[in-house]
Amino acid sequence: MQRRAVAQEGRTERGWLRFAGLDAELPYIDIDSGVPGPRLAVMAGIHPNEVSSMEAALRLAAAFDDGLRRGSVTLLPVVNMPGLAGHAEFVIPVDGKNLNFSFPGRVDGSFTERLAHALVTEWSAGADVVIDLHGGDLREAVAKFVMVQTTGEAAFDARTRALARCYDAELIVEFQPGETVNTGRATNMLPRLGRHAVMSEAGANGRLDEACIAFHVGGVLNIARLLGLTSAPLLPHGRTARILSGFSRVVAPADGRFYCEVACNDVVRAGQLVAVLRDIFGIQIAEMRAAEAGRVVMIVTHNIVSEGEWVLSIGLPLGEA
């Protein structure tokens, strides 16, 4: 891993990061307090249309430059640089793979797999916590929520839950030990390596949203306070988070026009109608119903969908935080 610094202001260094064997440079921002302490690694832009999370990473740089008291913070405000200019949805255009489901990666894999491996083994090596900021691609809306992976080891999971509760979240998704369906994210895979990770989601339709930016920023700053990186007081929460055990995917049964009947964070009953599908003429061809009771985590916001497309997610409730 090579760093090419382009600016140094006080404790903050900005520049470009390059990994061996990958023909791409990623922008980085490093803040070092000069005092020994924990290391926090924060990345955004795995999906380059999720602009509120990427903006949050930039604002965190300023916050840490002013408030970091010990330890260090490394920020990657845009991970998917190959897809940035072309507004790639979900995938890295070099190989067409979704980095979000490619962790922990492979040293001998495709571009995306090698990038995932480098992020795990090089960029974030030694970090006490890795935070992955997401939220709201061009055709989707998500609740303000956090995802973490539990392992079954009591002390490790207690720490993970404390990190998740640093966010003023509507929902907290706790993937259960042995999760095999919703996996492949950094937040799923790093705990299996004994490392703490959190993934936050907030945003919609590729637009800057101040409330969503504040959600990401506030959660990361609270984690920094919990780690002892800053001496600022914990930011208060304004809501009670509902705890979910993973989430199920609702997919479109055919090509058509998608009419969603629910919104993010809505409560749904088992069997409840959540969307209808109409053909190109507007004639109804299918109903989509919730397989289980839960809360809506994500919805596709575009009216035109394809057969098999993931159009809605419903999280299964566990309790409250």
Secondary structure, 3 states (H helix, E strand, C coil): CEEEEEEEECCEEEEEEECCCCCCEEEEEEEECCCCCCEEEEEECCCCCCHHHHHHHHHHHHHHHHHCCCCEEEEECCCCHHHHCCCCCCCECCCCECHHHCCCCCCCCCHHHHHHHHHHHHHCCCCCEEEEEECCCCCEEEEEEEEEECCCCHHHHHHHHHHHCCCCCCEEEEECCCCCCCCCCHHHHHHHHCCEEEEEEEEECCCCCHHHHHHHHHHHHHHHHHHCCCCCCCCCCCCCCEEEEEEEEEECCCCEEEEECCCCCCEECCCCEEEEEECCCCCEEEEEECCCCEEEEEEECCCEECCCCEEEEEEEEEEEC
